[in-house]
């Protein structure tokens, strides 16, 4: 649909297969950045609690890898990404509260 109306999205420019690879890299990058920030004391060590969401990230990657060419089936990965974003944000907030009050 984007291509038909001349939208220049990442998926249109590079294709669905490459977009899914890039999506997976971005998901992993979240955890790498959190780990590095904890190691270098930019974030509190308790922020590693966000790693509890890694199984959800695996499920999302699995869905997107298997269904990158099936729009309706890919909706589960989209919804999962939204939930993952909320969970990571919530756990990051909890980590800051724990650092402050514990």
C-alpha positions as CSV (number, residue, x, y, z in Angstrom):
1,X,0.0,0.0,0.0
2,X,2.8,2.4,0.8
3,X,4.5,1.8,-2.5
4,X,1.3,2.4,-4.4
5,X,1.0,5.9,-2.9
6,X,4.8,6.6,-3.3
7,X,5.6,6.6,0.4
8,X,9.4,6.0,1.0
9,X,9.3,3.8,4.1
10,X,12.2,1.6,5.1
11,X,10.2,-1.5,4.0
12,X,9.4,0.0,0.6
13,X,13.0,1.1,0.0
14,X,14.8,-2.1,1.2
15,X,12.1,-4.8,1.1
16,X,10.4,-6.9,3.7
17,X,13.2,-9.4,4.3
18,X,15.8,-6.7,5.0
19,X,13.3,-4.7,7.1
20,X,12.7,-7.7,9.3
21,X,16.5,-8.1,9.8
22,X,16.8,-4.5,10.7
23,X,13.8,-4.8,13.1
24,X,15.5,-7.7,14.9
25,X,18.8,-5.8,15.2
26,X,16.9,-2.9,16.7
27,X,15.3,-5.2,19.2
28,X,18.6,-6.6,20.3
29,X,20.2,-3.2,20.3
30,X,17.8,-2.2,23.1
31,X,19.3,-4.8,25.4
32,X,22.9,-4.2,24.4
33,X,22.5,-0.5,25.1
34,X,20.9,-1.2,28.5
35,X,23.7,-3.6,29.4
36,X,26.4,-1.2,28.3
37,X,24.8,1.6,30.2
38,X,24.6,-0.5,33.4
39,X,28.2,-1.7,33.0
40,X,29.4,1.9,32.6
41,X,27.2,3.1,35.4
42,X,25.1,5.4,33.3
43,X,22.0,3.4,34.4
44,X,21.6,1.6,37.7
45,X,22.5,-2.1,37.7
46,X,18.9,-2.9,38.6
47,X,17.9,-1.6,35.2
48,X,18.9,-5.1,34.0
49,X,15.5,-6.1,35.3
50,X,14.4,-5.1,31.8
51,X,16.1,-8.3,30.6
52,X,13.0,-10.1,31.9
53,X,11.4,-9.0,28.7
54,X,13.9,-10.9,26.4
55,X,11.5,-13.9,26.0
56,X,8.8,-11.6,24.7
57,X,11.4,-10.1,22.3
58,X,12.2,-13.6,21.0
59,X,8.5,-14.3,20.4
60,X,8.2,-11.1,18.5
61,X,11.3,-11.8,16.4
62,X,10.0,-15.3,15.7
63,X,6.6,-14.0,14.5
64,X,8.2,-11.4,12.3
65,X,10.7,-13.8,10.8
66,X,8.1,-16.3,9.9
67,X,5.4,-13.8,8.7
68,X,7.3,-10.9,7.2
69,X,5.4,-11.4,3.9
70,X,1.9,-12.0,5.5
71,X,0.4,-8.7,6.6
72,X,-2.4,-10.1,8.8
73,X,-0.1,-12.6,10.7
74,X,2.5,-9.8,11.2
75,X,-0.1,-7.8,13.2
76,X,0.8,-10.0,16.3
77,X,4.4,-8.9,16.0
78,X,3.2,-5.2,15.8
79,X,1.0,-5.6,18.9
80,X,3.8,-7.5,20.7
81,X,6.3,-4.7,19.9
82,X,3.9,-2.1,21.5
83,X,3.6,-4.3,24.6
84,X,7.3,-4.8,24.7
85,X,7.9,-1.1,24.6
86,X,5.5,-0.6,27.5
87,X,7.0,-3.4,29.5
88,X,10.6,-2.2,29.0
89,X,9.6,1.4,29.9
90,X,7.7,0.3,33.0
91,X,10.6,-1.9,34.2
92,X,13.1,0.9,33.5
93,X,10.9,3.2,35.6
94,X,10.7,0.7,38.4
95,X,14.5,0.3,38.3
96,X,14.9,4.1,38.9
97,X,12.4,4.0,41.7
98,X,14.2,1.0,43.4
99,X,17.5,2.8,43.1
100,X,16.0,5.9,44.7
101,X,14.1,4.2,47.6
102,X,16.2,1.1,48.3
